[in-house]
Amino acid sequence: MSDKELSKDVLKDSSSAEINAEPEEKTAVSVVKICGMTEAQVRTGVSGMSFKDSVDHEFESEDCGEVHIRLTGPKKAVKSAVKEIKAAFGINVFTSHEEKTLEDVVVELLLANKLTVSTVESLTGGLLAGRIINVPGVSDIYKAGFITYSNKAKRKLAGVSRKTIDKFGAVSEQTAKEMSKGSANLYKADVVAAVTGNAGPDESEGKPVGLVYIGVNVAGKITTREYHFDGDRRQIREKTVTAALVLMRECILEYYGKVTFGGEN
């Protein structure tokens, strides 16, 4: 056989192998974002899942209190992993799109249910309002936002009674509840999120650093929660904003029942 004929046979064999070979599956990346859980809780939940051997996964814990799971692997395997994580963690998963934020998802819920929203903030000083109004389209539903840092402002702008502040203090469940109730009455918003707490650096009125109360009013139903955050002043404020968004999402879902995963049904 000549060198020319040998080259043709090699080329023919090589072409046949390429035609018969299975196409390589594309690599996909997805970031599952989880709220309302610690990284330790998420790691424990993931430890027994079936996708671990077929998909690379990394945990990313954000200062604001979110936990992200970055999944990398074959497209079908990643899609299956996302589905498994959603099934395990339920509404704590708010998106599997890297570019989607928690505030995006909250605003999507508000828009989907045609709800207006207001915020009234103490320790966060407008950070909650800032994250919400960063979302395009929110101008159609955002009614008002107030920083009620002083007790006088809480009374005048949020409708908190002097008696409540004198008896329970500015940092209390009762004050958070009245802030959300009073603001809803004053500004006629369907959803109101109210935050009060102590971001430090020192105790205030006998209340420890990191103690936070959040009240969310959805169509007259008020839910209040107590939180204890660690970290410096900035971290406590950021964690408070995230917790407020988480509670807003939870209360809206509970009242209206439209579950979304960051734009996905």
Secondary structure, 3 states (H helix, E strand, C coil): CCHHHHHHHHHHHHHHHHHHCCCCCCEEEEEEEECCCCHHHHHHHHCCCHHHHCCEEEEEECCCCCEEEEEEEEHHHHHHHHHHHHHHHHHHEEECCCCCCHHHHHHHHHHHCCCCEEEEECCCCCHHHHHHHCCCCHHHCEEEEEECCCHHHHHHHHCCCHHHHHHHCCCCHHHHHHHHHHHHHHHCCCEEEEEEECCCCCCECCECCCEEEEEEEECCEEEEEEEECCCCHHHHHHHHHHHHHHHHHHHHHHHHCCCCECCEC
